[in-house]
Amino acid sequence: MKTQYYTATSLDGFIATEDDSLDWLFSLGDLNESSYPEFIAEVGALAMGSATYEWMIRNADEVAAETGSSWPYTQPVWILTSRKIPVIEGADIRFAKGDVRQVHNEMRLAAEGKNIWIVGGGDLAGQFYDAGLLDELIVQIGSVTLGRGKPLFPRRVLFPTLRLVSVRQIGSGMAELRYEVEQ
């Protein structure tokens, strides 16, 4: 079981624009040509920040066009937020706030030996890293720059280091880097 931050970023290190748009990402390639199908098959639980969740609600049509469903997850999803936000009908969604260690314990039990995916955003992944709970970063880097936006991983990581374990080209517009977090 691993806790993984699987995400896409622009070449200059942003996962979304300042207004949380991901429009830049959809033109870069086919999801089925990426590692996503194999990745999601090994995921037993997900953690998501409220901005990512609200983006999915606002962009349900684009999500459905990309993944085949406006809510593409069958696994339980923890939404970390201190605000009251709407629930997607029929989805296994659990709201939580506070220290990610408690949420991680709940997620581990629900995942039943499968991996935990930290969907986003970057600060949420950073909270798992800060707590010593993040095992791997899988970053797909797109051939675009945004200039400004939501940072990939707003943390200084000097030690322990990230160990590059693989590099994969995805079409002509993306590269995937996989790092293990050395604890």
Biotite code that builds the C-alpha atoms (Angstrom):
import biotite.structure as struc

atoms = struc.array([
    struc.Atom([0.000, 0.000, 0.000], chain_id="A", res_id=1, res_name="MET", atom_name="CA", element="C"),
    struc.Atom([1.371, 3.399, -1.027], chain_id="A", res_id=2, res_name="LYS", atom_name="CA", element="C"),
    struc.Atom([0.148, 6.943, -0.544], chain_id="A", res_id=3, res_name="THR", atom_name="CA", element="C"),
    struc.Atom([0.658, 8.621, -3.922], chain_id="A", res_id=4, res_name="GLN", atom_name="CA", element="C"),
    struc.Atom([0.324, 12.141, -5.269], chain_id="A", res_id=5, res_name="TYR", atom_name="CA", element="C"),
    struc.Atom([-0.598, 11.568, -8.926], chain_id="A", res_id=6, res_name="TYR", atom_name="CA", element="C"),
    struc.Atom([-1.038, 14.808, -10.822], chain_id="A", res_id=7, res_name="THR", atom_name="CA", element="C"),
    struc.Atom([-0.311, 16.846, -13.919], chain_id="A", res_id=8, res_name="ALA", atom_name="CA", element="C"),
    struc.Atom([1.569, 20.116, -14.015], chain_id="A", res_id=9, res_name="THR", atom_name="CA", element="C"),
    struc.Atom([2.572, 22.758, -16.494], chain_id="A", res_id=10, res_name="SER", atom_name="CA", element="C"),
    struc.Atom([6.230, 23.018, -17.412], chain_id="A", res_id=11, res_name="LEU", atom_name="CA", element="C"),
    struc.Atom([6.544, 25.962, -15.016], chain_id="A", res_id=12, res_name="ASP", atom_name="CA", element="C"),
    struc.Atom([5.083, 24.033, -12.077], chain_id="A", res_id=13, res_name="GLY", atom_name="CA", element="C"),
    struc.Atom([1.378, 24.853, -11.844], chain_id="A", res_id=14, res_name="PHE", atom_name="CA", element="C"),
    struc.Atom([-1.434, 22.295, -11.552], chain_id="A", res_id=15, res_name="ILE", atom_name="CA", element="C"),
    struc.Atom([-4.193, 24.817, -12.301], chain_id="A", res_id=16, res_name="ALA", atom_name="CA", element="C"),
    struc.Atom([-4.597, 28.441, -13.248], chain_id="A", res_id=17, res_name="THR", atom_name="CA", element="C"),
    struc.Atom([-5.273, 31.069, -10.598], chain_id="A", res_id=18, res_name="GLU", atom_name="CA", element="C"),
    struc.Atom([-9.026, 30.517, -11.079], chain_id="A", res_id=19, res_name="ASP", atom_name="CA", element="C"),
    struc.Atom([-8.654, 26.703, -10.793], chain_id="A", res_id=20, res_name="ASP", atom_name="CA", element="C"),
    struc.Atom([-9.003, 26.016, -14.522], chain_id="A", res_id=21, res_name="SER", atom_name="CA", element="C"),
    struc.Atom([-7.583, 22.801, -15.996], chain_id="A", res_id=22, res_name="LEU", atom_name="CA", element="C"),
    struc.Atom([-8.477, 23.671, -19.591], chain_id="A", res_id=23, res_name="ASP", atom_name="CA", element="C"),
    struc.Atom([-4.776, 23.729, -20.489], chain_id="A", res_id=24, res_name="TRP", atom_name="CA", element="C"),
    struc.Atom([-4.502, 20.029, -19.638], chain_id="A", res_id=25, res_name="LEU", atom_name="CA", element="C"),
    struc.Atom([-7.193, 18.432, -21.794], chain_id="A", res_id=26, res_name="PHE", atom_name="CA", element="C"),
    struc.Atom([-5.580, 19.249, -25.128], chain_id="A", res_id=27, res_name="SER", atom_name="CA", element="C"),
    struc.Atom([-2.275, 17.579, -24.234], chain_id="A", res_id=28, res_name="LEU", atom_name="CA", element="C"),
    struc.Atom([-3.171, 13.953, -24.743], chain_id="A", res_id=29, res_name="GLY", atom_name="CA", element="C"),
    struc.Atom([-5.464, 10.997, -24.305], chain_id="A", res_id=30, res_name="ASP", atom_name="CA", element="C"),
    struc.Atom([-5.982, 9.839, -20.715], chain_id="A", res_id=31, res_name="LEU", atom_name="CA", element="C"),
    struc.Atom([-6.013, 6.221, -21.897], chain_id="A", res_id=32, res_name="ASN", atom_name="CA", element="C"),
    struc.Atom([-2.506, 6.598, -23.361], chain_id="A", res_id=33, res_name="GLU", atom_name="CA", element="C"),
    struc.Atom([-1.168, 7.639, -19.966], chain_id="A", res_id=34, res_name="SER", atom_name="CA", element="C"),
    struc.Atom([-0.478, 5.519, -16.898], chain_id="A", res_id=35, res_name="SER", atom_name="CA", element="C"),
    struc.Atom([-3.860, 6.485, -15.453], chain_id="A", res_id=36, res_name="TYR", atom_name="CA", element="C"),
    struc.Atom([-5.787, 3.256, -16.263], chain_id="A", res_id=37, res_name="PRO", atom_name="CA", element="C"),
    struc.Atom([-3.163, 1.109, -14.503], chain_id="A", res_id=38, res_name="GLU", atom_name="CA", element="C"),
    struc.Atom([-2.798, 3.634, -11.699], chain_id="A", res_id=39, res_name="PHE", atom_name="CA", element="C"),
    struc.Atom([-6.503, 3.956, -10.837], chain_id="A", res_id=40, res_name="ILE", atom_name="CA", element="C"),
    struc.Atom([-6.963, 0.169, -10.866], chain_id="A", res_id=41, res_name="ALA", atom_name="CA", element="C"),
    struc.Atom([-4.635, 0.010, -7.828], chain_id="A", res_id=42, res_name="GLU", atom_name="CA", element="C"),
    struc.Atom([-6.334, 2.831, -5.869], chain_id="A", res_id=43, res_name="VAL", atom_name="CA", element="C"),
    struc.Atom([-8.563, 1.967, -2.919], chain_id="A", res_id=44, res_name="GLY", atom_name="CA", element="C"),
    struc.Atom([-9.240, 5.440, -1.464], chain_id="A", res_id=45, res_name="ALA", atom_name="CA", element="C"),
    struc.Atom([-8.764, 9.073, -2.483], chain_id="A", res_id=46, res_name="LEU", atom_name="CA", element="C"),
    struc.Atom([-8.148, 12.399, -0.719], chain_id="A", res_id=47, res_name="ALA", atom_name="CA", element="C"),
    struc.Atom([-9.149, 15.618, -2.442], chain_id="A", res_id=48, res_name="MET", atom_name="CA", element="C"),
    struc.Atom([-9.110, 19.264, -1.458], chain_id="A", res_id=49, res_name="GLY", atom_name="CA", element="C"),
    struc.Atom([-12.280, 21.322, -1.686], chain_id="A", res_id=50, res_name="SER", atom_name="CA", element="C"),
    struc.Atom([-11.071, 23.387, -4.674], chain_id="A", res_id=51, res_name="ALA", atom_name="CA", element="C"),
    struc.Atom([-10.474, 20.205, -6.702], chain_id="A", res_id=52, res_name="THR", atom_name="CA", element="C"),
    struc.Atom([-13.853, 18.787, -5.666], chain_id="A", res_id=53, res_name="TYR", atom_name="CA", element="C"),
    struc.Atom([-15.692, 22.004, -6.531], chain_id="A", res_id=54, res_name="GLU", atom_name="CA", element="C"),
    struc.Atom([-13.888, 22.113, -9.895], chain_id="A", res_id=55, res_name="TRP", atom_name="CA", element="C"),
    struc.Atom([-15.203, 18.604, -10.604], chain_id="A", res_id=56, res_name="MET", atom_name="CA", element="C"),
    struc.Atom([-18.745, 19.701, -9.771], chain_id="A", res_id=57, res_name="ILE", atom_name="CA", element="C"),
    struc.Atom([-18.486, 22.825, -11.967], chain_id="A", res_id=58, res_name="ARG", atom_name="CA", element="C"),
    struc.Atom([-16.927, 20.894, -14.850], chain_id="A", res_id=59, res_name="ASN", atom_name="CA", element="C"),
    struc.Atom([-18.952, 17.671, -14.736], chain_id="A", res_id=60, res_name="ALA", atom_name="CA", element="C"),
    struc.Atom([-19.429, 17.699, -18.536], chain_id="A", res_id=61, res_name="ASP", atom_name="CA", element="C"),
    struc.Atom([-15.676, 17.950, -19.231], chain_id="A", res_id=62, res_name="GLU", atom_name="CA", element="C"),
    struc.Atom([-14.937, 15.279, -16.620], chain_id="A", res_id=63, res_name="VAL", atom_name="CA", element="C"),
    struc.Atom([-17.502, 12.971, -18.270], chain_id="A", res_id=64, res_name="ALA", atom_name="CA", element="C"),
    struc.Atom([-16.012, 13.621, -21.731], chain_id="A", res_id=65, res_name="ALA", atom_name="CA", element="C"),
    struc.Atom([-12.516, 12.781, -20.450], chain_id="A", res_id=66, res_name="GLU", atom_name="CA", element="C"),
    struc.Atom([-13.340, 9.836, -18.161], chain_id="A", res_id=67, res_name="THR", atom_name="CA", element="C"),
    struc.Atom([-16.777, 8.576, -19.204], chain_id="A", res_id=68, res_name="GLY", atom_name="CA", element="C"),
    struc.Atom([-18.560, 9.743, -16.026], chain_id="A", res_id=69, res_name="SER", atom_name="CA", element="C"),
    struc.Atom([-19.185, 13.066, -14.290], chain_id="A", res_id=70, res_name="SER", atom_name="CA", element="C"),
    struc.Atom([-18.028, 11.357, -11.045], chain_id="A", res_id=71, res_name="TRP", atom_name="CA", element="C"),
    struc.Atom([-15.508, 8.759, -12.205], chain_id="A", res_id=72, res_name="PRO", atom_name="CA", element="C"),
    struc.Atom([-14.584, 7.238, -8.831], chain_id="A", res_id=73, res_name="TYR", atom_name="CA", element="C"),
    struc.Atom([-16.058, 4.090, -7.306], chain_id="A", res_id=74, res_name="THR", atom_name="CA", element="C"),
    struc.Atom([-13.649, 4.268, -4.361], chain_id="A", res_id=75, res_name="GLN", atom_name="CA", element="C"),
    struc.Atom([-14.425, 6.259, -1.209], chain_id="A", res_id=76, res_name="PRO", atom_name="CA", element="C"),
    struc.Atom([-13.234, 9.869, -1.456], chain_id="A", res_id=77, res_name="VAL", atom_name="CA", element="C"),
    struc.Atom([-12.330, 12.073, 1.492], chain_id="A", res_id=78, res_name="TRP", atom_name="CA", element="C"),
    struc.Atom([-12.870, 15.781, 0.819], chain_id="A", res_id=79, res_name="ILE", atom_name="CA", element="C"),
    struc.Atom([-10.737, 17.860, 3.159], chain_id="A", res_id=80, res_name="LEU", atom_name="CA", element="C"),
    struc.Atom([-12.505, 21.118, 3.855], chain_id="A", res_id=81, res_name="THR", atom_name="CA", element="C"),
    struc.Atom([-13.690, 23.307, 6.691], chain_id="A", res_id=82, res_name="SER", atom_name="CA", element="C"),
    struc.Atom([-16.657, 24.578, 4.638], chain_id="A", res_id=83, res_name="ARG", atom_name="CA", element="C"),
    struc.Atom([-20.031, 23.009, 3.956], chain_id="A", res_id=84, res_name="LYS", atom_name="CA", element="C"),
    struc.Atom([-20.155, 22.022, 0.280], chain_id="A", res_id=85, res_name="ILE", atom_name="CA", element="C"),
    struc.Atom([-22.643, 19.962, -1.726], chain_id="A", res_id=86, res_name="PRO", atom_name="CA", element="C"),
    struc.Atom([-22.500, 16.187, -1.972], chain_id="A", res_id=87, res_name="VAL", atom_name="CA", element="C"),
    struc.Atom([-22.603, 14.484, -5.362], chain_id="A", res_id=88, res_name="ILE", atom_name="CA", element="C"),
    struc.Atom([-25.563, 12.110, -5.377], chain_id="A", res_id=89, res_name="GLU", atom_name="CA", element="C"),
    struc.Atom([-24.536, 8.451, -5.413], chain_id="A", res_id=90, res_name="GLY", atom_name="CA", element="C"),
    struc.Atom([-20.828, 9.095, -4.720], chain_id="A", res_id=91, res_name="ALA", atom_name="CA", element="C"),
    struc.Atom([-19.040, 7.663, -1.661], chain_id="A", res_id=92, res_name="ASP", atom_name="CA", element="C"),
    struc.Atom([-17.877, 11.009, -0.282], chain_id="A", res_id=93, res_name="ILE", atom_name="CA", element="C"),
    struc.Atom([-16.690, 11.670, 3.249], chain_id="A", res_id=94, res_name="ARG", atom_name="CA", element="C"),
    struc.Atom([-15.918, 15.144, 4.518], chain_id="A", res_id=95, res_name="PHE", atom_name="CA", element="C"),
    struc.Atom([-13.036, 15.718, 6.933], chain_id="A", res_id=96, res_name="ALA", atom_name="CA", element="C"),
    struc.Atom([-10.987, 18.557, 8.378], chain_id="A", res_id=97, res_name="LYS", atom_name="CA", element="C"),
    struc.Atom([-7.949, 18.876, 10.543], chain_id="A", res_id=98, res_name="GLY", atom_name="CA", element="C"),
    struc.Atom([-4.812, 16.771, 10.742], chain_id="A", res_id=99, res_name="ASP", atom_name="CA", element="C"),
    struc.Atom([-4.337, 14.482, 7.730], chain_id="A", res_id=100, res_name="VAL", atom_name="CA", element="C"),
    struc.Atom([-2.957, 11.707, 9.980], chain_id="A", res_id=101, res_name="ARG", atom_name="CA", element="C"),
    struc.Atom([-6.452, 10.853, 11.252], chain_id="A", res_id=102, res_name="GLN", atom_name="CA", element="C"),
    struc.Atom([-7.884, 10.911, 7.729], chain_id="A", res_id=103, res_name="VAL", atom_name="CA", element="C"),
    struc.Atom([-5.009, 8.749, 6.488], chain_id="A", res_id=104, res_name="HIS", atom_name="CA", element="C"),
    struc.Atom([-5.791, 6.073, 9.075], chain_id="A", res_id=105, res_name="ASN", atom_name="CA", element="C"),
    struc.Atom([-9.435, 5.988, 7.950], chain_id="A", res_id=106, res_name="GLU", atom_name="CA", element="C"),
    struc.Atom([-8.373, 5.860, 4.303], chain_id="A", res_id=107, res_name="MET", atom_name="CA", element="C"),
    struc.Atom([-5.944, 2.982, 4.911], chain_id="A", res_id=108, res_name="ARG", atom_name="CA", element="C"),
    struc.Atom([-8.720, 0.905, 6.422], chain_id="A", res_id=109, res_name="LEU", atom_name="CA", element="C"),
    struc.Atom([-11.121, 1.696, 3.583], chain_id="A", res_id=110, res_name="ALA", atom_name="CA", element="C"),
    struc.Atom([-8.477, 1.055, 0.884], chain_id="A", res_id=111, res_name="ALA", atom_name="CA", element="C"),
    struc.Atom([-8.166, -2.578, 1.994], chain_id="A", res_id=112, res_name="GLU", atom_name="CA", element="C"),
    struc.Atom([-4.524, -2.949, 0.952], chain_id="A", res_id=113, res_name="GLY", atom_name="CA", element="C"),
    struc.Atom([-4.766, -0.842, -2.204], chain_id="A", res_id=114, res_name="LYS", atom_name="CA", element="C"),
    struc.Atom([-3.053, 2.515, -2.708], chain_id="A", res_id=115, res_name="ASN", atom_name="CA", element="C"),
    struc.Atom([-4.240, 5.911, -1.504], chain_id="A", res_id=116, res_name="ILE", atom_name="CA", element="C"),
    struc.Atom([-4.369, 8.700, -4.088], chain_id="A", res_id=117, res_name="TRP", atom_name="CA", element="C"),
    struc.Atom([-3.861, 12.291, -3.032], chain_id="A", res_id=118, res_name="ILE", atom_name="CA", element="C"),
    struc.Atom([-5.705, 13.888, -5.949], chain_id="A", res_id=119, res_name="VAL", atom_name="CA", element="C"),
    struc.Atom([-4.988, 17.524, -5.218], chain_id="A", res_id=120, res_name="GLY", atom_name="CA", element="C"),
    struc.Atom([-4.226, 20.161, -4.651], chain_id="A", res_id=121, res_name="GLY", atom_name="CA", element="C"),
    struc.Atom([-0.584, 20.681, -4.089], chain_id="A", res_id=122, res_name="GLY", atom_name="CA", element="C"),
    struc.Atom([-0.961, 21.978, -0.551], chain_id="A", res_id=123, res_name="ASP", atom_name="CA", element="C"),
    struc.Atom([-3.005, 18.917, 0.430], chain_id="A", res_id=124, res_name="LEU", atom_name="CA", element="C"),
    struc.Atom([-0.253, 16.647, -0.943], chain_id="A", res_id=125, res_name="ALA", atom_name="CA", element="C"),
    struc.Atom([2.209, 18.785, 1.009], chain_id="A", res_id=126, res_name="GLY", atom_name="CA", element="C"),
    struc.Atom([0.292, 18.180, 4.236], chain_id="A", res_id=127, res_name="GLN", atom_name="CA", element="C"),
    struc.Atom([0.613, 14.411, 3.719], chain_id="A", res_id=128, res_name="PHE", atom_name="CA", element="C"),
    struc.Atom([4.330, 14.918, 2.981], chain_id="A", res_id=129, res_name="TYR", atom_name="CA", element="C"),
    struc.Atom([4.783, 17.042, 6.124], chain_id="A", res_id=130, res_name="ASP", atom_name="CA", element="C"),
    struc.Atom([3.165, 14.268, 8.197], chain_id="A", res_id=131, res_name="ALA", atom_name="CA", element="C"),
    struc.Atom([5.578, 11.682, 6.737], chain_id="A", res_id=132, res_name="GLY", atom_name="CA", element="C"),
    struc.Atom([2.730, 9.872, 4.956], chain_id="A", res_id=133, res_name="LEU", atom_name="CA", element="C"),
    struc.Atom([3.542, 10.473, 1.287], chain_id="A", res_id=134, res_name="LEU", atom_name="CA", element="C"),
    struc.Atom([5.363, 7.598, -0.440], chain_id="A", res_id=135, res_name="ASP", atom_name="CA", element="C"),
    struc.Atom([5.407, 8.607, -4.094], chain_id="A", res_id=136, res_name="GLU", atom_name="CA", element="C"),
    struc.Atom([4.910, 11.514, -6.474], chain_id="A", res_id=137, res_name="LEU", atom_name="CA", element="C"),
    struc.Atom([3.798, 10.725, -10.023], chain_id="A", res_id=138, res_name="ILE", atom_name="CA", element="C"),
    struc.Atom([3.913, 13.932, -12.024], chain_id="A", res_id=139, res_name="VAL", atom_name="CA", element="C"),
    struc.Atom([2.894, 14.320, -15.645], chain_id="A", res_id=140, res_name="GLN", atom_name="CA", element="C"),
    struc.Atom([4.507, 17.450, -17.036], chain_id="A", res_id=141, res_name="ILE", atom_name="CA", element="C"),
    struc.Atom([2.691, 19.149, -19.911], chain_id="A", res_id=142, res_name="GLY", atom_name="CA", element="C"),
    struc.Atom([4.368, 21.148, -22.649], chain_id="A", res_id=143, res_name="SER", atom_name="CA", element="C"),
    struc.Atom([2.664, 24.405, -21.659], chain_id="A", res_id=144, res_name="VAL", atom_name="CA", element="C"),
    struc.Atom([3.500, 27.262, -19.315], chain_id="A", res_id=145, res_name="THR", atom_name="CA", element="C"),
    struc.Atom([0.896, 29.139, -17.288], chain_id="A", res_id=146, res_name="LEU", atom_name="CA", element="C"),
    struc.Atom([2.975, 31.935, -15.760], chain_id="A", res_id=147, res_name="GLY", atom_name="CA", element="C"),
    struc.Atom([0.923, 31.870, -12.563], chain_id="A", res_id=148, res_name="ARG", atom_name="CA", element="C"),
    struc.Atom([-1.477, 29.559, -10.818], chain_id="A", res_id=149, res_name="GLY", atom_name="CA", element="C"),
    struc.Atom([-1.802, 26.857, -8.187], chain_id="A", res_id=150, res_name="LYS", atom_name="CA", element="C"),
    struc.Atom([1.655, 25.400, -7.446], chain_id="A", res_id=151, res_name="PRO", atom_name="CA", element="C"),
    struc.Atom([2.442, 21.730, -7.963], chain_id="A", res_id=152, res_name="LEU", atom_name="CA", element="C"),
    struc.Atom([3.916, 21.171, -4.496], chain_id="A", res_id=153, res_name="PHE", atom_name="CA", element="C"),
    struc.Atom([4.272, 24.291, -2.343], chain_id="A", res_id=154, res_name="PRO", atom_name="CA", element="C"),
    struc.Atom([6.950, 22.847, -0.078], chain_id="A", res_id=155, res_name="ARG", atom_name="CA", element="C"),
    struc.Atom([10.709, 23.052, 0.100], chain_id="A", res_id=156, res_name="ARG", atom_name="CA", element="C"),
    struc.Atom([11.963, 19.471, -0.218], chain_id="A", res_id=157, res_name="VAL", atom_name="CA", element="C"),
    struc.Atom([15.669, 19.256, 0.459], chain_id="A", res_id=158, res_name="LEU", atom_name="CA", element="C"),
    struc.Atom([15.823, 16.288, 2.810], chain_id="A", res_id=159, res_name="PHE", atom_name="CA", element="C"),
    struc.Atom([14.628, 13.631, 2.653], chain_id="A", res_id=160, res_name="PRO", atom_name="CA", element="C"),
    struc.Atom([15.156, 13.761, -1.054], chain_id="A", res_id=161, res_name="THR", atom_name="CA", element="C"),
    struc.Atom([12.907, 12.582, -3.819], chain_id="A", res_id=162, res_name="LEU", atom_name="CA", element="C"),
    struc.Atom([14.402, 9.651, -5.724], chain_id="A", res_id=163, res_name="ARG", atom_name="CA", element="C"),
    struc.Atom([13.591, 9.548, -9.445], chain_id="A", res_id=164, res_name="LEU", atom_name="CA", element="C"),
    struc.Atom([12.585, 5.977, -10.322], chain_id="A", res_id=165, res_name="VAL", atom_name="CA", element="C"),
    struc.Atom([11.155, 6.334, -13.847], chain_id="A", res_id=166, res_name="SER", atom_name="CA", element="C"),
    struc.Atom([10.636, 8.670, -16.781], chain_id="A", res_id=167, res_name="VAL", atom_name="CA", element="C"),
    struc.Atom([8.041, 8.026, -19.496], chain_id="A", res_id=168, res_name="ARG", atom_name="CA", element="C"),
    struc.Atom([7.109, 10.007, -22.588], chain_id="A", res_id=169, res_name="GLN", atom_name="CA", element="C"),
    struc.Atom([3.360, 10.334, -23.228], chain_id="A", res_id=170, res_name="ILE", atom_name="CA", element="C"),
    struc.Atom([2.730, 11.356, -26.820], chain_id="A", res_id=171, res_name="GLY", atom_name="CA", element="C"),
    struc.Atom([4.403, 14.535, -27.987], chain_id="A", res_id=172, res_name="SER", atom_name="CA", element="C"),
    struc.Atom([3.071, 16.789, -25.230], chain_id="A", res_id=173, res_name="GLY", atom_name="CA", element="C"),
    struc.Atom([3.779, 15.162, -21.866], chain_id="A", res_id=174, res_name="MET", atom_name="CA", element="C"),
    struc.Atom([6.380, 13.350, -19.807], chain_id="A", res_id=175, res_name="ALA", atom_name="CA", element="C"),
    struc.Atom([5.741, 11.404, -16.622], chain_id="A", res_id=176, res_name="GLU", atom_name="CA", element="C"),
    struc.Atom([8.230, 11.478, -13.767], chain_id="A", res_id=177, res_name="LEU", atom_name="CA", element="C"),
    struc.Atom([7.845, 9.046, -10.876], chain_id="A", res_id=178, res_name="ARG", atom_name="CA", element="C"),
    struc.Atom([9.592, 9.815, -7.581], chain_id="A", res_id=179, res_name="TYR", atom_name="CA", element="C"),
    struc.Atom([9.823, 7.854, -4.350], chain_id="A", res_id=180, res_name="GLU", atom_name="CA", element="C"),
    struc.Atom([9.913, 9.871, -1.146], chain_id="A", res_id=181, res_name="VAL", atom_name="CA", element="C"),
    struc.Atom([12.943, 8.734, 0.835], chain_id="A", res_id=182, res_name="GLU", atom_name="CA", element="C"),
    struc.Atom([12.007, 8.867, 4.498], chain_id="A", res_id=183, res_name="GLN", atom_name="CA", element="C"),
])
